[in-house]
Amino acid sequence: MRLFPRTARRRLVAATAACTLALGALAVPLALADDGKDLKDRQKDAQHQVKAAEQDLDESSSRLRRAHQAVERARTALHSARSDLKVAKAKLAAAQVRDDQMQQRLEEAEARLQTAQQDLADGTAALAAQRLTLTDTITDIYEGDDPALLGFSSLMKSRSTADLTRQQAFNDVVVNRQSNAYADLHAAEVLLQVREHQVQTARDDVEAQRAEAAEHLVTMQGLREDSRAALEKVEALVVSRIAAGEAATKARQRDLRDLREAKKREQHVRQLILAAARRSRGGYNGPTNGLFIRPVPGAITSPFGYREHPIYHYWGLHDGTDFGVSCGENMRAIAGGTVIAKFWSNVYGNRLYLSLGNINGKNITAVYNHATGYRVGVGDHVSQGETVGYVGSTGWSTGCHLHFTILVNGTAVDPMKWLP
């Protein structure tokens, strides 16, 4: 179990980040390593840190882990939803710019159509007037006689060459006047056809612009709906995240309350240990190598030592060594001793203290945690290798393992300095 000293408030890099840095450091050439360790030692250290990080969540209750996971999910979902909202707003803004441009083009096309229609109306009126003028002109010409006959008649009546020349010039003027009148009418009709074509082109352009605008309107409506839906999702996730945060806060408060209770119980047992140490006489003096055996055969999954809690972010002590073994595995007495305490803890689950007496002038106690149950009780004497209980996953635990602690005069030390 990890201790969280009140005075230790500084926050350090999370265990996972530390693992990443440790693994990344393996790429540094050996000659550049500051601590002088060789590559193999650095790799081993990194692997231990990874295993420790994987086990760190044992140091919190299942309710807090669930609440923490809910907060992380809400945070991730909210980040994603905010990104989606940003994209939706950007698309809507771009579509709005295009909509404004399309509206301007439509207005310009409608203005061109209006101008073309006015030109066509003016041209139609002018053509009607010109046709009337032509009718009057031709009528005036033919009220006298056919210009061709007039020319022939003047030829017959001419008395001199000069008379004939003057009469021919007059006839040419009359004929040219008629031809010019027809030419002007034809030009007006051609111009009117051009204007009719311009009107049709302008009308087609307006229809195309209106159709494109109508299609874009549907797109705009879809983008507005997407933006609205994205905003509603963000709002809902904000509420969800707040609720998840409140649940995590409550779970954390319960965990801290359980932790305080566990520490009070620990302090009480520590006083019993210290009192027993003062009363005891004699004990073992000599080498400790080979004096103890391991409590279980499993591999170490989380070592003793200080590190940051992954949820609380306190810098604290993981006060024992975790052995990864299956539930139901026999837990053995590492040496002969007497059971001095056995109780349930919301933090440690089923817990047992086995006093091993004085060794080289120090009182030694072995502590077994998270068991499914114990087969010995307070006051029982056990021999080295005797089964005291069975591995479990009770209390703050994410899976079957033994959290094993060695107390020297009531203070937790690294168990692996005492175990083979």
C-alpha positions in Angstrom: 0.0 0.0 0.0 1.2 3.5 -0.7 1.6 6.1 2.0 0.8 9.8 1.3 2.7 12.1 3.6 0.9 15.4 4.3 4.0 17.4 3.8 4.8 15.9 0.5 2.6 18.0 -1.9 4.9 18.3 -4.9 3.7 16.8 -8.1 6.0 14.9 -10.3 5.9 13.4 -13.7 3.3 10.6 -13.9 4.5 7.0 -13.8 3.4 6.4 -17.4 5.4 9.4 -18.6 8.4 8.3 -16.6 8.2 4.9 -18.3 8.1 6.5 -21.7 11.1 8.6 -20.9 12.9 5.6 -19.5 12.2 3.6 -22.6 13.2 6.5 -24.9 16.4 6.9 -23.0 17.5 3.5 -24.2 18.3 5.0 -27.6 21.0 7.3 -26.1 24.5 6.0 -26.8 26.1 4.3 -23.8 29.0 6.8 -23.8 26.5 9.7 -23.3 24.6 8.1 -20.3 24.9 10.4 -17.3 24.5 7.8 -14.7 27.0 5.4 -16.2 24.7 2.4 -16.3 25.1 0.1 -19.2 22.3 -0.6 -21.7 21.1 -3.8 -20.1 20.7 -2.2 -16.6 18.8 0.8 -18.1 16.5 -1.6 -20.0 15.8 -3.6 -16.8 15.0 -0.4 -14.9 12.6 0.7 -17.6 10.9 -2.6 -17.6 10.4 -2.4 -13.8 9.0 1.1 -14.1 6.5 -0.2 -16.8 5.4 -3.0 -14.5 5.1 -0.6 -11.6 2.9 1.7 -13.7 0.6 -1.1 -14.6 0.1 -2.0 -11.0 -0.2 1.6 -9.6 -4.0 1.6 -10.0 -4.1 -1.0 -7.2 -3.6 1.9 -5.0 -7.2 3.2 -5.3 -10.7 1.7 -4.9 -12.7 0.2 -7.8 -15.3 3.0 -7.5 -12.6 5.6 -7.9 -11.0 3.8 -10.8 -14.4 3.6 -12.5 -15.1 7.3 -11.8 -11.6 8.2 -13.0 -12.2 6.2 -16.2 -15.6 8.0 -16.7 -13.9 11.3 -16.4 -11.2 10.4 -18.9 -13.8 9.1 -21.3 -15.8 12.3 -20.9 -12.7 14.4 -21.4 -11.7 12.5 -24.5 -15.3 12.6 -25.9 -15.6 16.3 -25.1 -12.3 17.1 -26.8 -13.5 15.1 -29.9 -16.9 16.8 -29.8 -15.3 20.3 -29.6 -13.1 19.4 -32.6 -16.2 18.3 -34.5 -17.9 21.6 -33.5 -15.0 23.6 -34.7 -14.9 21.8 -38.0 -18.7 22.2 -38.4 -18.5 26.0 -37.7 -15.6 26.3 -40.1 -17.6 24.5 -42.8 -20.6 26.7 -42.1 -18.6 29.9 -42.2 -17.0 28.9 -45.6 -20.5 27.9 -46.9 -21.8 31.3 -45.7 -19.1 33.1 -47.7 -19.9 31.1 -50.8 -23.6 31.8 -50.2 -23.0 35.5 -50.1 -21.0 35.2 -53.3 -23.7 33.3 -55.0 -26.3 35.8 -53.8 -24.2 38.6 -55.3 -23.9 36.7 -58.6 -27.7 36.1 -58.7 -28.4 39.7 -58.1 -26.0 40.7 -60.9 -27.6 38.1 -63.2 -31.1 39.5 -62.4 -29.8 43.0 -63.0 -28.5 41.9 -66.4 -31.8 40.2 -67.2 -33.7 43.3 -66.3 -31.4 45.5 -68.5 -31.8 43.0 -71.4 -35.5 42.9 -71.0 -35.7 46.7 -71.0 -33.5 46.9 -74.0 -35.7 44.3 -75.8 -38.8 46.3 -74.9 -37.2 49.5 -76.2 -36.0 47.8 -79.3 -39.5 46.3 -80.0 -41.1 49.7 -79.7 -38.4 51.3 -81.9 -38.9 48.5 -84.5 -42.6 49.1 -84.5 -42.1 52.8 -85.0 -39.5 52.2 -87.8 -41.9 49.9 -89.6 -44.6 52.6 -89.5 -42.1 55.1 -90.8 -41.1 52.7 -93.6 -44.7 52.2 -94.5 -45.2 56.0 -94.8 -42.0 56.4 -96.8 -42.9 53.7 -99.3 -46.4 55.0 -99.5 -45.1 58.5 -100.3 -42.8 57.1 -103.0 -45.5 55.0 -104.7 -48.2 57.7 -104.5 -46.5 59.3 -107.5 -45.5 56.3 -109.7 -43.1 53.4 -109.8 -39.5 54.7 -109.6 -38.4 52.5 -112.5 -41.2 53.8 -114.7 -40.5 57.4 -113.7 -36.9 56.9 -114.8 -38.0 55.5 -118.2 -40.5 58.3 -118.6 -37.9 61.0 -117.9 -35.6 59.4 -120.5 -38.4 59.8 -123.1 -39.2 63.3 -122.1 -35.6 64.6 -121.9 -34.8 67.3 -124.4 -31.1 67.5 -123.7 -28.3 65.6 -122.1 -28.3 67.9 -119.1 -32.0 67.3 -118.5 -31.5 63.6 -118.7 -28.6 63.8 -116.2 -30.6 65.9 -113.7 -33.7 63.6 -114.0 -31.5 60.5 -113.6 -30.0 61.9 -110.4 -33.5 62.6 -109.0 -34.6 59.1 -109.8 -31.5 57.6 -108.1 -32.3 59.6 -104.9 -35.8 58.2 -104.8 -34.7 54.6 -105.3 -31.9 55.0 -102.7 -34.4 56.4 -100.3 -36.5 53.3 -100.6 -33.5 51.0 -100.4 -32.2 52.8 -97.3 -35.5 52.5 -95.6 -35.6 48.8 -96.1 -31.9 48.5 -95.0 -32.7 50.4 -91.8 -35.7 48.1 -91.1 -33.6 45.0 -91.6 -30.8 46.3 -89.3 -33.4 47.1 -86.6 -34.9 43.6 -86.9 -31.4 42.0 -86.6 -30.7 44.1 -83.5 -34.0 43.1 -82.0 -33.0 39.4 -82.5 -29.7 40.1 -80.8 -31.6 41.6 -77.8 -34.0 38.7 -77.7 -31.0 36.3 -77.6 -29.4 38.5 -74.8 -32.7 38.3 -72.8 -32.8 34.5 -73.2 -29.1 34.2 -72.2 -29.7 36.4 -69.2 -32.8 34.5 -68.2 -30.9 31.2 -68.5 -28.1 32.6 -66.3 -30.6 33.7 -63.7 -32.3 30.3 -63.7 -28.9 28.6 -63.3 -27.9 30.9 -60.5 -31.3 30.3 -58.7 -30.9 26.5 -59.1 -27.4 26.6 -57.7 -28.5 28.9 -54.8 -31.4 26.5 -54.0 -29.0 23.6 -54.0 -26.6 25.5 -51.8 -29.4 26.4 -49.5 -30.0 22.7 -48.8 -26.2 22.4 -48.1 -26.4 25.4 -45.7 -29.4 23.9 -43.9 -27.5 20.6 -43.5 -24.4 22.4 -42.2 -26.5 24.5 -39.7 -28.0 21.2 -38.5 -24.6 19.6 -38.1 -23.3 22.7 -36.2 -26.4 22.7 -34.0 -26.0 18.9 -33.3 -22.3 19.3 -32.6 -23.0 22.2 -30.2 -25.7 20.1 -28.4 -23.3 17.2 -28.1 -20.7 19.5 -26.6 -23.2 20.9 -24.1 -24.3 17.4 -23.2 -20.7 16.2 -22.7 -19.9 19.2 -20.6 -22.8 18.2 -18.3 -21.6 14.6 -18.4 -18.0 15.6 -17.6 -19.2 17.7 -14.6 -21.2 14.8 -13.3 -18.3 12.4 -13.8 -16.0 14.8 -12.0 -18.4 15.1 -9.1 -18.6 11.3 -8.9 -14.8 11.1 -9.0 -14.6 13.7 -6.2 -17.0 11.8 -4.0 -15.2 8.5 -4.7 -11.9 10.2 -3.9 -13.2 11.5 -0.6 -14.4 8.0 0.3 -11.0 6.6 -0.6 -9.2 9.2 1.5 -11.6 8.4 4.4 -10.8 4.7 4.0 -7.1 5.5 3.8 -7.3 7.6 7.0 -9.0 4.7 8.8 -6.4 2.3 7.5 -3.6 4.5 8.8 -5.2 4.8 12.2 -5.4 1.0 12.3 -1.8 0.7 11.1 -0.7 3.1 13.8 -2.4 1.1 16.5 -0.7 -2.1 15.3 2.6 -0.3 15.1 2.2 0.7 18.8 1.6 -3.0 19.6 4.8 -3.9 17.7 6.9 -1.3 19.4 5.5 -2.3 22.8 6.3 -6.0 22.1 9.8 -5.0 20.9 10.4 -3.2 24.2 9.3 -6.2 26.2 11.1 -8.8 24.2 14.5 -10.2 25.2 17.0 -12.2 23.2 16.1 -13.1 19.6 18.3 -14.1 16.6 21.7 -12.6 16.0 23.6 -13.6 12.9 23.6 -13.5 9.1 20.1 -13.0 7.5 21.1 -14.5 4.2 18.9 -17.6 3.8 17.0 -16.9 7.0 13.7 -16.2 5.2 11.9 -17.8 2.2 9.6 -16.0 -0.3 5.9 -15.9 0.7 4.8 -16.9 -2.8 6.5 -18.2 -5.9 5.2 -15.4 -8.3 7.2 -12.7 -10.1 7.5 -9.2 -8.8 4.9 -6.9 -10.5 5.4 -3.7 -8.5 8.5 -3.0 -6.3 8.8 -1.1 -3.1 9.5 2.6 -3.5 8.3 6.2 -3.9 6.3 7.3 -7.0 3.4 9.4 -8.0 -0.2 8.1 -7.6 -1.8 7.8 -11.1 -5.1 9.3 -9.9 -4.4 11.2 -6.7 -1.1 12.6 -8.1 0.4 12.4 -4.6 4.1 11.6 -4.3 4.0 8.6 -1.9 5.5 5.4 -0.8 4.4 2.0 -2.2 5.2 0.3 1.1 5.7 -3.3 -0.1 6.4 -5.6 -3.0 3.6 -6.9 -5.2 3.9 -10.5 -6.4 1.7 -11.5 -9.4 0.1 -14.9 -8.6 -3.2 -16.5 -9.1 -6.1 -16.2 -6.6 -6.0 -19.1 -4.2 -2.2 -19.6 -4.3 -0.9 -20.6 -0.8 0.8 -17.8 1.1 3.6 -19.1 3.3 5.2 -17.9 6.5 8.6 -16.5 5.5 9.9 -17.6 9.0 8.5 -18.9 12.2 6.4 -16.4 14.2 3.2 -15.4 15.9 0.1 -13.8 14.4 -0.4 -10.5 16.2 -3.2 -9.0 14.1 -5.7 -10.0 11.5 -8.5 -7.7 10.2 -10.5 -6.4 7.2 -9.5 -3.1 5.6 -11.3 -1.3 2.8 -7.9 -0.4 1.5 -5.8 -3.6 2.1 -8.7 -6.1 2.1 -7.9 -9.1 4.3 -4.7 -8.3 6.2 -2.5 -10.3 8.5 0.5 -9.3 10.7 3.0 -12.1 11.5 5.6 -11.1 14.2 9.0 -12.8 13.5 10.6 -11.5 16.8 13.9 -9.7 17.2 16.5 -10.2 14.5 19.9 -8.6 15.1 18.3 -6.3 17.6 15.4 -5.2 15.4 11.8 -6.3 15.7 10.6 -7.8 12.3 7.0 -8.2 11.2 5.7 -9.6 7.9 2.4 -8.2 6.6 0.2 -10.1 4.1 -2.5 -8.1 2.2 -5.5 -8.6 -0.2 -6.0 -12.3 0.7 -9.2 -14.2 0.0 -8.8 -15.4 3.6 -6.5 -16.7 6.3 -6.3 -20.1 7.9 -4.6 -18.8 11.1 -5.8 -16.4 13.8 -4.4 -13.9 16.3 -2.1 -15.7 18.8 -1.4 -18.7 16.6 2.2 -19.7 16.2 3.3 -20.8 12.7 6.4 -22.5 11.3 8.5 -21.3 8.4 6.8 -22.5 5.1 3.4 -23.0 6.8 0.4 -21.8 4.8 -1.1 -18.7 6.5 -3.7 -17.8 3.9 -4.5 -17.6 0.2 -3.8 -15.0 -2.4 -6.8 -12.8 -3.4 -7.9 -9.5 -4.8 -9.7 -7.9 -1.9 -9.7 -4.2 -0.9 -8.0 -1.8 -3.4 -6.9 -4.3 -6.0 -7.3 -4.7 -9.7 -6.4 -8.4 -9.8 -5.0 -11.3 -7.9 -1.7 -10.6 -6.2 0.1 -10.5 -2.9 1.1 -7.1 -1.5 3.8 -8.1 0.9 5.3 -5.7 3.5 8.2 -6.0 5.9 8.2 -3.8 9.0 11.4 -3.1 10.9 10.5 -1.7 14.3 7.1 -0.8 12.8 8.5 1.0 9.7 8.1 -0.3 6.2 11.3 -1.2 4.4 12.1 -2.9 1.0 11.1 -6.5 1.5 13.5 -7.7 -1.2 16.5 -6.7 1.1 15.3 -9.5 3.4 14.0 -12.1 1.0 16.1 -14.4 -1.1 
